[in-house]
Amino acid sequence: MSGSVEIRRSTVLDAPIETVWQILRDFNGHESWHPAVTASRIEERDAADSVGAVRCFRLVDGAYVREQLLALSDRETSFAYCILEAPMQLRNYVASVRLRSVTSDDTCLWEWRATFDPPVSEREKLKRFVTQDIIEAGFQAVRTLLSGENNIRTREATVAPPASIAASLDAVAIVLTRHGGPEVLEMQRLLAPAPGRGEARIRQTAIGVNFVDVYCRRGSFDLVTPPGVLGMEAAGIVESVGPGVSNVKPGDRIGYACAPPGAYTSVRTMRSDLLVRLPDFLSEEEAAALLLKGMTASFLLHDVYAVKRGDTVLVHASAGGVGQLLCRWAKALGATVIGTTSSAAKAEHATRAGCDHVILYARGDFADAVMRLTGGRGADVVYDAVGKDTFEGSIRALAPRGHLVSFGQASGDVGAYSIDRLATRSVTLSRPNYGHYTDTTEKVKTQADRLFAALSAGLVIADRPRLYPLAEAAAAHADLDNRSTTGALVLIP
Amino acid sequence: MARVYSSTVVAAPATTVWGVVRDFNGLPNWTKFVVESRIEQNMEADRVGCVRNFRLNDGGRIRERLLALSDYDMYCTYSILESPMGVENYVATLRLIPITDDDQTFIEWTADFEATPDREDKLIEDIGRNLFAAGLAALKSRFAR
């Protein structure tokens, strides 16, 4: 019961051979008649009747299949094709279709043959699948199509310009109409173009909302010129890819956290190189809430400064999104973690996130408190995204030869600063830019793999984000503006 | 080069129909236009290379050589050695294809030949209608359900 399987099926259709051939000849046309096929396109912008053309299509269960046209004969009214990629174990799958005229009553014989090498255990199941779900279901679908004159005409109309198959997809997006408050965000219909070379088109299912989006909306960051689309972080399913894309394929669950902005949309066409495939254990909502902050924590703790067992780490704004990730992960790396917060309520979040000690800014000078907690030695590294209000104190809180990592300025620009003062502790100062750690496929993979491994090992935790419909992006921005939420915000298209 | 093509659907399983048409000496059994036939040199009718010698109902005599016979693909191919029709390089194939859908049989009969241009249309009509289509129609009515 091993070896190749050959399946031969045939039927007679009550229509002239020319009519049936017009339907079957279009190698990309099966999406409009075969019940198992939902969306199909020809790769590389080839014509559907170019021998060698590859059709990429989705089955109704969501799986993707790629098939290549091996032969096409208008004289023999036949074509042959093979499977390049499929989720089923249809190895060496070659199929051929041939039409023959029945001259006695002007109808048509349709033969469909397939050969493949199945694994022994799957043999009967795959034989049944190909025979019933592919071939016989196809026979029946075309028979039904032919039974209604109107359907045939509709079909001819849709098949006429084959180029239209790889067209744009409708999308709904939140557009920044001008700089200002949340009210400048408007829902609009846009088109997501077919992906070009190096691009992927994504059906987005979750979109992260970050402070950087608020800064872009207000105009304090010059990343989006109105009218434009905000957003640097999202997750979803790859719908199609353009030529030259190898890191993702249609059907992949992916996420991204990168410039340029443009994430607040239901369908997005963008460069594929910074997309990362999501592990099974991470939902798209969690990914959209986590990727930007998580990859930031990853390179801050491992690349900018490598936290090691026994280090003392000071994390400012330790109840914030990145703050909590830094605390939990640094603790897991074996450090003693001191956090600062502005309120007792936030201090609880920080403690739960793994801080050994929490300092409230209001209770006096945090640098003195760090010195007391460390027996006068100071911290080996300070992670400071507060900026103006904390910069000076952060230097005083460092141990000699300590490292100040300044990665944000929530309280304002630090301003002019004499580097001589760094000599008081032989301070190393870093001002990392997210983009420089995540701007190639390899760099993103490094950070994402480390983040996913830490998640999987329980070193960090993906919190459930607060969800808003995409249409209510303005409400999410308003909540972020007046700090009425804790935790991550995610838009659902 | 001219081509004649005729086909039909017969309401019987392909193996049953093949049992009738595979006999290279059997044209009188299922067509109305062949009145008697024999295989030359006392050969078996399924020996590839054998020659059938038969007489049409209009009196014409034809000799045809079996070039190919396949019980696996269910077809036979033969060429005309001698005939009153005035054709050159005449090669014909009779092919059966099982219709798996409803266990019937598709039959096609194809001939390629050369003739002088003024006779071509007439020959296509004669062979296509009076021989092939008539033969297939006889087969169809023989197995009509």
Interface residues (C-beta under 8 A of the other chain):
Chain A: R8 R9 S10 T11 V12 R100 S101 V102 T103 S104 D105 T107 L109 E111 E136 F139
Chain B: Y5 S6 S7 T8 V9 I97 P98 I99 T100 D101 D102 Q104 F106 E108 A133 L136 A137 K140
